[in-house]
Structures are given as structure tokens and as C-alpha cells.
Amino acid sequence: MNTQSVTEYMQALARLREGDVAARLRQTSSQLPMYSMQSSVDQGQLLGVLARTVNARRAIEVGVFTGYSTLCMARHLPDGGVLVACDVSEEWTSIGKRFWDEAGVGEKISLRLGPAAQTLDALIAAGESGSYDLAFIDADKEGYPSYYEQCLTLIRCGGIILIDNMFMGGKAIEEKPKDRSAATVRALATVIYADRRVDPAMIPIRDGVLLACKR
């Protein structure tokens, strides 16, 4: 079976339900030099389905880029729902803002510019532990272990954490990765699979997505 053909087939199906605004945001981002940072259309669909599955009202995103995945999650939150979106770039996130507003989800998104670890610590300090339903981590890989622990604290029992780029283009699959970020990601995967606080599952979609459902 041709892996590339399977991926193209999955993305073609996902585009049937993508929606005009999300499609235009994705296409706008495709013109940027850092386009590879954006979630794929099938990942966006997965995020939306999981948001609905856990009846998410409160969500966290660590790493926004131009906000495609942000839009995909936010549009599945109910009225009054909130998505805390963490990023350090005003330049990239400003692209997403106009699409969020056009899609009618701008009021659900609380963009926090600054180091994500500090934002997550502030949420914990504010007494918000156990009050979020869904978290998506797709940022600097060496920060993943800290983001995982912080999100695990903030997520309720039955909530889900998704972590992107678990394959690192194949580098994390190597037994002893030479790439530092890949080594961090591989080690985290092992930690999560041994973590009895969660039930994990790896999904081979795009560059690998690890799901961890909090017990």
C-alpha cells in the first residue's frame, strides 16, 4: 500500500468537510516559508471531531502558527466556550485573527502571546487545574515534556491531550536519534506510554499524533 496515496486520499476526504474560511486560511498559509508548521486538513478534522467527542467547552493550544488548527477546534466549541491559544509570534497569529473573526469564532479564542510555559503556569496558579477538556501541543519540541505535564494538570479526567510531530519526519523512529528534538520527542513517547495517569494511542496521521486520555 502506498503511504503517500493513503495520505492524499484522507486529505481529499477531509477537504469535503473543511469549509470555505478554513480552506482559504490554509491556502493563505501555504504561501508562507514556514508552511510546514501548519496542521494538515485531516489533522484539523481530527481535532474538531475530538472536541465534539469530549463535549469540549474549554481547550488549550500550545503553538498556533497562523491559526488553522485553532479555527478547527474553536468552531466545534459551544457558545461561551474558550480556547486558550499560546504562541510567541504576533506576526503569524495576526494572519489567523481575521479568519477566526470571519468564521465567527474569534470571541471563543483567547490568544496569549508569550512563552507557553509561563502562560500554562499562570493558568495553574489561577486555580484552573482540571478545568479544560482538550489540549493540542504543536510547538518547540524541547518544550514538549513540560507542556505535557502542565496540560495534564489543566485537563480534567476524561479529557484528551494531542501531541503533534511524534515521528519528526522519521527521525524519532530511530532507536537512538542524533537530532536533539527527535530524541526529546521519542523519549516523551516512551514516558507517556508508561504513564498510568493516561491511556495513550499513536495515530499515524501526517507526522504522527499521540493522544493521551487522562484517567
N, C-alpha and C positions, 0 to 999 in steps of 0.2 A: 504494500500500500504506500502510495506517495504522500509523504507528510505535507509537502507544500500544497498538493491538491486538496487534501483534507482541510487545511487552514483556509484556503481560498473558498472552499465550499461553505465552511462555517461562517466566514465573514460575509459572504454573499447573502446567506440566510439572515444574518443579524441585521444587515442593511435594510431588509424589508420592513423592519420594525424600528429603525433608528429615529426617524422623524427629521423634518427639514432643518430645524435650527441646529440640532446636534450634528447633522451631516455637514452643514456649512461651517460650523466651528471646526470640525475635524479637517475639512478641506482647507480652511484658512491656516490651520496649524501645520498642514503638510508642506507649506511653503517656507517654513522656518528651518534654520540649520539644526536645531535640536529636536526635530520632529520625532526621533526615535524614543523620546521621553514620554510621548503621549500614549495613553491606553488605546488598545485596538477596539474596533467596533464590537467584537464579540465579548471582550472583557467588559465593556460598558454595559452590554446586555446582561452579563452575569451579575454585575454589581446591582443593577436595577431589580433583577429577579430576587436576589438575596435580600435586598431591602424590603421587598414585599413579603418575602417568606418569614422574616423575623418581625414583621409589623413595625419596622423601624420608625421611630419618631425623632431620635437623636443619633447623629452619626459623626464620625471623625474621619478626616482625610489628612494624611501626612504626605505632602508632596502634591502640588496642584498642577504645575506647568501652566497650560492655557485653559485648564478647567473643563476638559471634555468629560473625564470621569466624574468630576464634581457635578456637572449637569445631569449625567446619567443617574447618579444617586439621588440628587435633590428632587428630581421630578417624580420620584416614587415615594417621597416623604409626604405625609398628610399636611393639611393646612395647620400652621402652628409648629410644624417640625423644624428642626435646625440641623445644619451640617456645619461643623467647625472645620474650616479648611485652612491648613497650615502650610505656609510657603515663605520663602525669603525674597522672592522676586516680584516687585511691583510691575516690572515691565511685562513679564509673561502673564501674570494673573489679570492685568488690565485688559488683555485681549478677551479673556473669558467673561469678564463682567458684563459686557454689552450683550453677549449671547445669553447669559443667565437671565438678564432682565427681559430680553425678547421672549425667552421661553417661559417667563412668568414664575421663575424660581429664585430670583435674586434676593427676595426677602427671607428665604429659607437658609441662605448661605452667609455664615459669619466668617469672613476672611480674616485670618490673623497673620500678619506679616512679621516675621522674626524667626529665630531658631525654634524649630518644632519642639525640641526637648523642653525648652522654657515654657512654651505655651501649654504643653501637656502637664508639666509640673504645676502650673498655675491653676489648671482645671482641677487637679487633685487637691491642691491646697484650698480651693474654694468649696470643697466638700462634694464634688461631683462624681466621686468614685462609684462605680456600679450603676451609673445612670444612663449610659449610652448603649445602643443596640447593635451598632455596626461600626467597624473601623477598617480603613483601607490604607495600607502603608506602601508608598512607592516614592522613596526619596533617597538620600545618600545612604549607600549600603552599609557603611561602617557605623551608622547610627541605628541600624535595624534592631540590634539586641535591646537597646534602651527603649526604642519606640514600642517594641513588642511588650516589654514589661509594663510600660506606662499605659498602653492601650488595654492590656489585660486588667489592670487596676480599674480603669474607667468603664470597661464593658461589663454589663450585667451577666448573670448566669443565663446561658442560652443565647447570648449574643455571639457574633462572629467577627473574627479578625481575618482580613485577607492581606497577604503579603506578596507583592509582585516581584518579578525578576529572580525567581528562585533557581533558574537554570543558568543565568548570567551568560547567555549565548553558548552554553555548553561548558563553560569554564568551571562552574560549580559542581558539575557532574564528575570531574576528575577527582581521583581519590585524594590527592594532595595538591590542591590548586596553588599555582605560583602567584596568581593575581590575588592581592590582599583583599579586595572587596569580595571576590568569589569565595575565598577561604572563609570570610566572615559569614556569608550567606549559607554556605554549606554547613558550617558549624551550628548556625542558628536552626537550620532544618533538623539537625540531629537533636538539638536541645528541645525543640518543640515536640518532636515525636516521642521523646522521653518524659515530657511534661504531663503529669497526671492531672493537672488543672484544666486540661483541654482535651478535646477529641480532634485530631488533625486529619487532613486529607490533602493530597497534592493533585492539582489539576493541570495536565499538560496543555494548557492553552497559552498561545503565543510564547512568552519566555518563562512560563511556569508560574502558577499562582498557588500558594499554600493557604489553605483555610484552617482556622483553628476555632472550634466552637467551645466557649467557656462552660465548664461543668457547673 
